[in-house]
Amino acid sequence: METLIQKIYGIKEKTIALMRQAEAELSERFSVFEKKAEAGQAKVLAAFHEEGVSERHLLGTTGYGYDDAGREALERIYASVFGAESALVRQQFVSGTHALAACFFGVLRPGDTLVFATGTPYDTLEEVVGLRGDGDMGSLADWGVSCKVVPLKEDGSPDFSAIADAIDGSVKMVAMQRSKGYAWRKSLSVKDIGEIISFVKDIRSDIVCMVDNCYGEFVEEKEPTAVGADLMAGSLIKNPGGGLAPTGGYIAGRADLVEKVACRLTAPGIGGEVGATLDVNRLFYQGLFLAPHTVLQSMKSAALAAKMLELAGFDTCPRSSDDRTDIIQAIRLGDADKVCAFCQGIQKGSPIDSQVCPMPWDMPGYESPVIMAAGTFVSGASIEISADAPIREPYAVYLQGGLTYESAKIALLCAIDVIL
């Protein structure tokens, strides 16, 4: 197999040797990941059985989508799997950012304050909440909602004293971002999130605690709703879509808050009662069924990348030996040329558009030029093998995904070979 890969892709022997060593040293970590995948699969399968999923649930509706049995059952399954009262799972969410924005606008009102307890949010949310951008395009700031950002400590841990100082009578929501985004820090674990929520609720129990759960689903055995999150949101073209969902997002949490978000997505008085599913129900069901296994493939791929690059002398976050709380692997490459070369190598080893050479560009919603390698079956699906990076210090690249470990390994060999 390795000889065939070398022959097809021209991989150097030293890169193959690096991979062999990394895989040998990761066998115990892979076993840990596999046990978590088994637990996730059991939860999903039990929810399918409890709901009595049958062929009729896989069919779609048109028009208003009234009485869509498949949509309604799937949302109950998501609520069950995530330990939530209710869920909203819709193709009408165009991205994770859209799902998160719907949470903010659905719950917050003029005069309220939103506190980010885990530092500046992901780039695409900055304009949503009014931290960046000009004009009157309808950000939270335009609607009279204030936003405070509480930086994390230097070691990446929450600053509880600063969080307490930020909470006053106007604060209605405290938001937490599970993944590191484009920051060089550890991602938050479900335990970390639970500690923040408990701290906030001790100050004021009526504050809504919301979690950006993107990239985190099925990585740990618990989700943020299990440790007190009132609301969480994510994208279906990341972990929970299992690589099959063609679009969409989800919300899960308290029933009253989920309905507020549904009214923001559609209209007051309509809420979650409508929304045609067309032909996506089968893909949404099958994608969720595959999600624990697909996330396992991503975790193994991320750990392999980390170990190979550590052996080659690069800084990684998390380290290959660390517990993983999301599927993102950050690698500090040191300069823009290496960042671009790595992303181009991932693209070369991808199944779609392997002939394309990605270059940095000014993507909508991002502050810096961004390079994105995503030779994916679903455009932008970061549960498939992908790598992206803002072209700015510390010149780190962010790797995520891998539908299969075997295919991701080829993409990694192409990327690592070129930077070595």
GUMIVEX-908844 format. One record per residue (C-alpha): x, y, z; residue in one letter. Coordinates in nm, 3 decimals, padded with zeros to 5 digits, always signed. Each point is the difference from the previous one (the first is absolute). Layout:
ATOM      east     north        up   res
ATOM         X         Y         Z     A
...
//
This chain:
ATOM      east     north        up   res
ATOM   +00.000   +00.000   +00.000     M
ATOM   +00.272   +00.248   +00.097     E
ATOM   +00.199   -00.086   -00.313     T
ATOM   -00.310   +00.068   -00.209     L
ATOM   -00.054   +00.338   +00.168     I
ATOM   +00.363   +00.093   -00.058     Q
ATOM   -00.028   -00.098   -00.365     K
ATOM   -00.324   +00.191   -00.065     I
ATOM   +00.075   +00.316   +00.200     Y
ATOM   +00.379   +00.010   +00.000     G
ATOM   +00.024   +00.000   +00.380     I
ATOM   +00.354   -00.011   +00.138     K
ATOM   +00.109   -00.304   +00.201     E
ATOM   +00.080   +00.215   +00.306     K
ATOM   -00.362   +00.123   +00.010     T
ATOM   -00.130   -00.357   -00.021     I
ATOM   +00.236   -00.098   +00.282     A
ATOM   -00.130   +00.290   +00.208     L
ATOM   -00.356   -00.124   -00.051     M
ATOM   +00.093   -00.356   +00.101     R
ATOM   +00.161   +00.123   +00.322     Q
ATOM   -00.296   +00.228   +00.080     A
ATOM   -00.257   -00.277   -00.049     E
ATOM   +00.197   -00.240   +00.219     A
ATOM   +00.011   +00.255   +00.283     E
ATOM   -00.371   +00.085   -00.030     L
ATOM   -00.153   -00.345   +00.040     S
ATOM   -00.113   +00.061   +00.360     E
ATOM   -00.147   +00.341   -00.084     R
ATOM   -00.196   -00.152   -00.288     F
ATOM   -00.149   -00.254   +00.243     S
ATOM   -00.122   +00.284   +00.223     V
ATOM   -00.165   +00.169   -00.300     F
ATOM   -00.168   -00.325   -00.102     E
ATOM   -00.163   -00.046   +00.342     K
ATOM   -00.148   +00.350   -00.022     K
ATOM   -00.134   -00.075   -00.348     A
ATOM   -00.165   -00.317   +00.131     E
ATOM   -00.175   +00.201   +00.272     A
ATOM   -00.118   +00.261   -00.250     G
ATOM   -00.125   -00.266   -00.239     Q
ATOM   -00.198   -00.167   +00.278     A
ATOM   -00.175   +00.329   +00.085     K
ATOM   -00.093   +00.066   -00.363     V
ATOM   -00.122   -00.353   -00.064     L
ATOM   -00.206   -00.003   +00.321     A
ATOM   -00.167   +00.327   -00.102     A
ATOM   -00.085   -00.146   -00.343     F
ATOM   -00.151   -00.306   +00.169     H
ATOM   -00.197   +00.207   +00.251     E
ATOM   -00.146   +00.211   -00.281     E
ATOM   -00.079   -00.306   -00.214     G
ATOM   +00.164   +00.144   -00.311     V
ATOM   -00.138   -00.155   -00.319     S
ATOM   -00.001   +00.064   -00.373     E
ATOM   -00.272   +00.263   +00.029     R
ATOM   +00.226   +00.221   +00.213     H
ATOM   +00.254   +00.017   -00.282     L
ATOM   -00.245   +00.160   -00.243     L
ATOM   -00.021   +00.376   -00.043     G
ATOM   -00.268   +00.265   -00.033     T
ATOM   -00.048   +00.306   -00.220     T
ATOM   -00.164   +00.339   +00.039     G
ATOM   -00.058   +00.096   +00.360     Y
ATOM   +00.110   -00.340   +00.128     G
ATOM   -00.294   -00.044   +00.238     Y
ATOM   -00.011   -00.329   +00.194     D
ATOM   +00.342   -00.112   -00.120     D
ATOM   +00.034   -00.323   +00.201     A
ATOM   +00.365   -00.045   -00.096     G
ATOM   +00.101   +00.350   +00.104     R
ATOM   -00.186   -00.020   +00.330     E
ATOM   +00.141   -00.344   +00.089     A
ATOM   +00.354   +00.107   -00.091     L
ATOM   -00.024   +00.300   +00.230     E
ATOM   -00.114   -00.223   +00.286     R
ATOM   +00.295   -00.230   -00.074     I
ATOM   +00.246   +00.292   +00.010     Y
ATOM   -00.151   +00.112   +00.332     A
ATOM   +00.036   -00.352   +00.139     S
ATOM   +00.359   -00.051   -00.120     V
ATOM   +00.107   +00.340   +00.134     F
ATOM   -00.194   -00.029   +00.328     G
ATOM   -00.212   +00.306   -00.076     A
ATOM   -00.369   +00.083   +00.041     E
ATOM   -00.041   +00.097   -00.363     S
ATOM   +00.189   +00.041   -00.327     A
ATOM   -00.034   +00.179   -00.331     L
ATOM   +00.173   -00.175   -00.293     V
ATOM   -00.045   +00.186   -00.327     R
ATOM   +00.147   +00.029   -00.346     Q
ATOM   -00.111   +00.365   +00.008     Q
ATOM   +00.301   +00.080   +00.219     F
ATOM   +00.262   +00.087   -00.259     V
ATOM   +00.299   -00.038   +00.236     S
ATOM   +00.106   -00.036   +00.360     G
ATOM   +00.031   +00.379   +00.018     T
ATOM   -00.362   +00.031   -00.111     H
ATOM   -00.115   -00.245   +00.268     A
ATOM   +00.193   +00.190   +00.268     L
ATOM   -00.131   +00.335   -00.123     A
ATOM   -00.356   -00.136   +00.020     A
ATOM   +00.065   -00.086   +00.366     C
ATOM   +00.123   +00.350   +00.077     F
ATOM   -00.281   +00.179   -00.182     F
ATOM   -00.263   -00.245   +00.121     G
ATOM   +00.078   +00.045   +00.369     V
ATOM   +00.149   +00.347   +00.041     L
ATOM   -00.196   +00.327   -00.007     R
ATOM   +00.095   +00.371   -00.015     P
ATOM   +00.166   +00.104   +00.323     G
ATOM   +00.133   -00.349   +00.073     D
ATOM   +00.370   -00.082   +00.028     T
ATOM   +00.178   -00.304   -00.143     L
ATOM   +00.324   -00.112   +00.168     V
ATOM   +00.253   -00.221   -00.179     F
ATOM   +00.168   -00.183   +00.286     A
ATOM   +00.264   -00.174   -00.215     T
ATOM   +00.162   +00.290   -00.179     G
ATOM   -00.070   +00.154   -00.339     T
ATOM   -00.235   -00.223   -00.199     P
ATOM   +00.079   -00.161   -00.335     Y
ATOM   +00.067   +00.250   -00.278     D
ATOM   -00.337   -00.039   -00.176     T
ATOM   -00.190   +00.088   +00.320     L
ATOM   +00.178   +00.331   +00.058     E
ATOM   -00.219   +00.185   -00.249     E
ATOM   -00.311   -00.181   +00.123     V
ATOM   +00.038   +00.139   +00.351     V
ATOM   +00.143   +00.337   -00.106     G
ATOM   +00.364   -00.041   +00.104     L
ATOM   +00.110   +00.072   -00.356     R
ATOM   -00.154   +00.149   -00.312     G
ATOM   -00.150   +00.333   -00.104     D
ATOM   -00.346   +00.120   -00.091     G
ATOM   -00.344   -00.115   +00.105     D
ATOM   -00.016   -00.356   -00.130     M
ATOM   -00.200   -00.130   +00.296     G
ATOM   +00.261   -00.115   +00.252     S
ATOM   -00.090   -00.043   +00.367     L
ATOM   +00.155   +00.341   +00.063     A
ATOM   -00.236   +00.154   -00.258     D
ATOM   -00.292   -00.143   +00.198     W
ATOM   +00.122   +00.143   +00.329     G
ATOM   +00.153   -00.316   +00.141     V
ATOM   +00.336   +00.055   +00.168     S
ATOM   +00.286   -00.247   -00.014     C
ATOM   +00.284   -00.055   +00.245     K
ATOM   +00.300   -00.225   -00.062     V
ATOM   +00.182   -00.160   +00.293     V
ATOM   +00.345   -00.118   -00.117     P
ATOM   +00.128   -00.337   +00.109     L
ATOM   +00.307   -00.014   +00.222     K
ATOM   +00.341   -00.044   -00.159     E
ATOM   -00.019   -00.376   +00.058     D
ATOM   -00.334   -00.020   -00.184     G
ATOM   -00.211   -00.051   +00.313     S
ATOM   -00.311   +00.208   +00.084     P
ATOM   +00.053   +00.317   +00.203     D
ATOM   -00.276   -00.046   +00.259     F
ATOM   +00.073   +00.327   +00.178     S
ATOM   -00.035   +00.196   -00.326     A
ATOM   -00.318   -00.189   -00.088     I
ATOM   -00.151   +00.100   +00.335     A
ATOM   +00.101   +00.363   -00.059     D
ATOM   -00.169   -00.004   -00.344     A
ATOM   -00.336   -00.119   +00.131     I
ATOM   -00.241   +00.276   +00.094     D
ATOM   -00.377   +00.036   -00.001     G
ATOM   -00.016   +00.041   -00.379     S
ATOM   +00.171   -00.331   -00.080     V
ATOM   -00.248   -00.246   -00.145     K
ATOM   +00.234   -00.249   -00.168     M
ATOM   +00.350   -00.136   +00.057     V
ATOM   +00.145   -00.170   -00.307     A
ATOM   +00.285   -00.250   -00.018     M
ATOM   +00.189   -00.126   -00.305     Q
ATOM   +00.106   -00.362   +00.032     R
ATOM   +00.259   -00.004   -00.278     S
ATOM   +00.315   +00.208   -00.019     K
ATOM   -00.104   +00.162   -00.329     G
ATOM   +00.304   +00.175   -00.147     Y
ATOM   +00.166   +00.043   +00.341     A
ATOM   +00.313   -00.176   +00.123     W
ATOM   -00.147   -00.155   +00.313     R
ATOM   -00.161   -00.316   +00.122     K
ATOM   -00.365   -00.051   -00.081     S
ATOM   -00.236   -00.019   +00.295     L
ATOM   -00.112   -00.335   +00.134     S
ATOM   -00.356   -00.071   +00.105     V
ATOM   +00.131   +00.003   +00.358     K
ATOM   +00.144   +00.350   -00.053     D
ATOM   -00.332   +00.117   -00.140     I
ATOM   -00.189   -00.149   +00.293     G
ATOM   +00.220   +00.187   +00.246     E
ATOM   -00.068   +00.332   -00.176     I
ATOM   -00.374   -00.069   -00.004     I
ATOM   -00.008   -00.090   +00.370     S
ATOM   +00.193   +00.316   +00.084     F
ATOM   -00.236   +00.220   -00.205     V
ATOM   -00.314   -00.165   +00.138     K
ATOM   +00.126   +00.057   +00.356     D
ATOM   +00.015   +00.371   -00.076     I
ATOM   -00.339   +00.014   -00.173     R
ATOM   -00.202   -00.311   -00.078     S
ATOM   -00.213   +00.175   -00.264     D
ATOM   +00.294   +00.066   -00.237     I
ATOM   -00.022   -00.206   -00.319     V
ATOM   +00.319   -00.199   -00.051     C
ATOM   +00.058   -00.071   -00.368     M
ATOM   +00.274   -00.209   -00.164     V
ATOM   +00.141   +00.011   -00.351     D
ATOM   +00.041   -00.377   -00.033     N
ATOM   +00.149   -00.002   -00.351     C
ATOM   +00.268   -00.268   -00.051     Y
ATOM   -00.071   -00.157   +00.342     G
ATOM   -00.287   -00.242   -00.048     E
ATOM   +00.078   -00.367   +00.082     F
ATOM   +00.362   +00.076   +00.093     V
ATOM   -00.080   -00.047   +00.368     E
ATOM   -00.262   -00.225   +00.157     E
ATOM   -00.198   +00.300   +00.126     K
ATOM   -00.123   +00.313   -00.177     E
ATOM   -00.030   +00.347   +00.161     P
ATOM   -00.373   -00.048   +00.064     T
ATOM   +00.096   -00.278   +00.243     A
ATOM   +00.186   +00.252   +00.219     V
ATOM   -00.265   +00.272   +00.008     G
ATOM   +00.014   +00.181   -00.336     A
ATOM   -00.339   +00.158   -00.068     D
ATOM   +00.063   +00.017   -00.373     L
ATOM   +00.261   -00.125   -00.245     M
ATOM   +00.037   +00.012   -00.376     A
ATOM   +00.206   -00.152   -00.276     G
ATOM   +00.031   -00.070   -00.371     S
ATOM   -00.115   -00.316   -00.177     L
ATOM   +00.291   +00.015   -00.245     I
ATOM   +00.226   -00.050   +00.298     K
ATOM   -00.015   -00.288   +00.248     N
ATOM   -00.370   -00.091   +00.038     P
ATOM   -00.067   -00.018   -00.374     G
ATOM   +00.243   -00.290   -00.030     G
ATOM   +00.126   +00.120   -00.338     G
ATOM   -00.338   -00.065   -00.167     L
ATOM   -00.208   +00.304   +00.098     A
ATOM   +00.017   +00.238   -00.299     P
ATOM   -00.074   +00.314   +00.206     T
ATOM   -00.175   +00.109   +00.318     G
ATOM   +00.045   +00.057   +00.371     G
ATOM   -00.151   -00.092   +00.334     Y
ATOM   -00.102   +00.159   +00.328     I
ATOM   -00.053   -00.200   +00.321     A
ATOM   -00.090   +00.095   +00.354     G
ATOM   -00.289   +00.128   +00.208     R
ATOM   -00.331   -00.031   -00.183     A
ATOM   -00.103   +00.364   +00.053     D
ATOM   +00.331   +00.130   -00.134     L
ATOM   +00.001   -00.235   -00.300     V
ATOM   -00.347   +00.129   -00.093     E
ATOM   +00.123   +00.360   +00.023     K
ATOM   +00.278   -00.089   -00.243     V
ATOM   -00.251   -00.175   -00.228     A
ATOM   -00.207   +00.319   -00.008     C
ATOM   +00.311   +00.192   -00.101     R
ATOM   +00.076   -00.251   -00.277     L
ATOM   -00.357   +00.014   -00.139     T
ATOM   -00.240   +00.251   +00.153     A
ATOM   -00.178   +00.065   +00.332     P
ATOM   -00.308   -00.218   +00.025     G
ATOM   +00.144   -00.249   -00.249     I
ATOM   +00.317   -00.116   +00.172     G
ATOM   +00.104   -00.358   -00.053     G
ATOM   -00.334   -00.122   -00.140     E
ATOM   +00.107   +00.054   -00.362     V
ATOM   +00.299   -00.065   -00.219     G
ATOM   -00.007   -00.234   -00.297     A
ATOM   +00.272   -00.265   +00.006     T
ATOM   -00.012   -00.075   -00.375     L
ATOM   +00.245   -00.288   -00.049     D
ATOM   +00.238   +00.042   +00.296     V
ATOM   -00.162   -00.212   +00.272     N
ATOM   +00.174   -00.319   -00.106     R
ATOM   +00.338   +00.177   -00.008     L
ATOM   -00.058   +00.165   +00.339     F
ATOM   -00.096   -00.332   +00.161     Y
ATOM   +00.279   -00.200   -00.157     Q
ATOM   +00.252   +00.276   +00.069     G
ATOM   -00.087   +00.006   +00.371     L
ATOM   +00.018   -00.380   +00.010     F
ATOM   +00.352   +00.012   -00.148     L
ATOM   +00.114   +00.301   +00.203     A
ATOM   +00.168   -00.179   +00.295     P
ATOM   +00.204   -00.215   -00.239     H
ATOM   +00.084   +00.291   -00.230     T
ATOM   +00.112   +00.212   +00.296     V
ATOM   +00.222   -00.293   +00.103     L
ATOM   +00.167   +00.012   -00.342     Q
ATOM   +00.058   +00.374   +00.043     S
ATOM   +00.149   -00.041   +00.347     M
ATOM   +00.239   -00.271   -00.117     K
ATOM   +00.103   +00.216   -00.296     S
ATOM   +00.060   +00.304   +00.223     A
ATOM   +00.210   -00.203   +00.243     A
ATOM   +00.206   -00.143   -00.286     L
ATOM   +00.068   +00.350   -00.136     A
ATOM   +00.100   +00.122   +00.346     A
ATOM   +00.234   -00.292   +00.068     K
ATOM   +00.170   +00.015   -00.341     M
ATOM   +00.059   +00.372   +00.025     L
ATOM   +00.119   -00.021   +00.361     E
ATOM   +00.254   -00.259   -00.108     L
ATOM   +00.104   +00.243   -00.274     A
ATOM   +00.052   +00.280   +00.253     G
ATOM   -00.315   +00.211   -00.039     F
ATOM   -00.224   +00.134   +00.279     D
ATOM   -00.351   -00.145   +00.013     T
ATOM   -00.316   +00.082   +00.196     C
ATOM   -00.126   -00.230   +00.136     P
ATOM   +00.300   -00.230   +00.034     R
ATOM   -00.048   -00.353   -00.129     S
ATOM   -00.007   -00.130   +00.358     S
ATOM   -00.262   +00.251   +00.124     D
ATOM   -00.366   -00.073   +00.055     D
ATOM   -00.203   +00.130   -00.294     R
ATOM   -00.305   +00.219   +00.041     T
ATOM   -00.066   +00.078   -00.367     D
ATOM   +00.125   -00.116   -00.341     I
ATOM   +00.224   +00.302   -00.068     I
ATOM   +00.375   -00.048   -00.015     Q
ATOM   +00.210   +00.316   -00.001     A
ATOM   +00.359   -00.012   -00.128     I
ATOM   +00.238   +00.295   +00.023     R
ATOM   +00.198   +00.003   -00.323     L
ATOM   +00.182   +00.330   +00.049     G
ATOM   -00.053   +00.181   -00.329     D
ATOM   -00.264   +00.068   -00.264     A
ATOM   +00.172   -00.206   -00.270     D
ATOM   -00.010   -00.318   +00.210     K
ATOM   -00.365   +00.066   +00.088     V
ATOM   -00.089   +00.026   -00.368     C
ATOM   +00.210   -00.303   -00.092     A
ATOM   -00.166   -00.214   +00.267     F
ATOM   -00.351   +00.099   -00.113     C
ATOM   +00.093   -00.064   -00.362     Q
ATOM   +00.125   -00.347   +00.100     G
ATOM   -00.331   -00.081   +00.171     I
ATOM   -00.183   +00.113   -00.314     Q
ATOM   +00.223   -00.222   -00.215     K
ATOM   -00.095   -00.303   +00.210     G
ATOM   -00.373   +00.075   +00.007     S
ATOM   -00.260   -00.187   -00.208     P
ATOM   -00.157   +00.308   -00.161     I
ATOM   +00.185   +00.280   -00.183     D
ATOM   +00.338   -00.156   +00.071     S
ATOM   +00.136   +00.191   -00.301     Q
ATOM   -00.087   +00.337   +00.159     V
ATOM   +00.267   +00.212   +00.172     C
ATOM   -00.160   +00.194   +00.289     P
ATOM   +00.126   +00.352   +00.067     M
ATOM   -00.077   +00.255   +00.275     P
ATOM   -00.289   +00.239   -00.069     W
ATOM   -00.227   +00.246   +00.180     D
ATOM   -00.287   -00.227   +00.099     M
ATOM   -00.329   +00.160   +00.115     P
ATOM   -00.019   +00.021   +00.379     G
ATOM   +00.375   -00.038   +00.064     Y
ATOM   +00.235   +00.273   +00.119     E
ATOM   +00.316   -00.135   -00.169     S
ATOM   +00.058   -00.170   -00.335     P
ATOM   -00.077   -00.370   +00.042     V
ATOM   +00.123   -00.305   -00.190     I
ATOM   -00.230   -00.300   -00.005     M
ATOM   +00.069   -00.348   -00.130     A
ATOM   -00.325   -00.192   -00.028     A
ATOM   -00.019   -00.256   -00.277     G
ATOM   -00.332   -00.116   +00.138     T
ATOM   -00.315   -00.167   -00.128     F
ATOM   -00.206   +00.262   +00.188     V
ATOM   +00.135   +00.350   -00.056     S
ATOM   +00.173   +00.128   +00.313     G
ATOM   -00.073   -00.313   +00.203     A
ATOM   +00.271   -00.001   +00.264     S
ATOM   -00.089   -00.349   +00.122     I
ATOM   +00.165   -00.108   -00.324     E
ATOM   +00.377   +00.044   -00.015     I
ATOM   +00.070   +00.372   -00.014     S
ATOM   +00.257   +00.255   +00.112     A
ATOM   -00.024   +00.374   +00.025     D
ATOM   +00.185   +00.291   +00.152     A
ATOM   -00.011   +00.377   +00.032     P
ATOM   +00.316   +00.147   -00.147     I
ATOM   +00.121   +00.166   +00.320     R
ATOM   +00.217   -00.073   +00.302     E
ATOM   +00.074   -00.258   +00.132     P
ATOM   -00.039   -00.155   -00.349     Y
ATOM   -00.184   -00.305   +00.124     A
ATOM   -00.207   -00.230   -00.217     V
ATOM   -00.322   -00.158   +00.128     Y
ATOM   -00.071   -00.354   -00.114     L
ATOM   -00.330   -00.176   +00.048     Q
ATOM   -00.199   -00.293   -00.125     G
ATOM   +00.053   -00.319   -00.194     G
ATOM   -00.288   -00.215   -00.121     L
ATOM   +00.230   -00.300   +00.017     T
ATOM   +00.331   -00.031   +00.179     Y
ATOM   +00.151   -00.172   -00.305     E
ATOM   -00.078   +00.286   -00.239     S
ATOM   +00.093   +00.268   +00.253     A
ATOM   +00.337   -00.170   +00.046     K
ATOM   +00.076   +00.043   -00.372     I
ATOM   -00.089   +00.370   +00.016     A
ATOM   +00.220   +00.042   +00.307     L
ATOM   +00.292   -00.172   -00.170     L
ATOM   -00.034   +00.239   -00.297     C
ATOM   -00.012   +00.304   +00.230     A
ATOM   +00.276   -00.098   +00.241     I
ATOM   +00.230   -00.124   -00.275     D
ATOM   +00.003   +00.341   -00.171     V
ATOM   +00.082   +00.198   +00.317     I
ATOM   +00.277   -00.239   +00.105     L
//
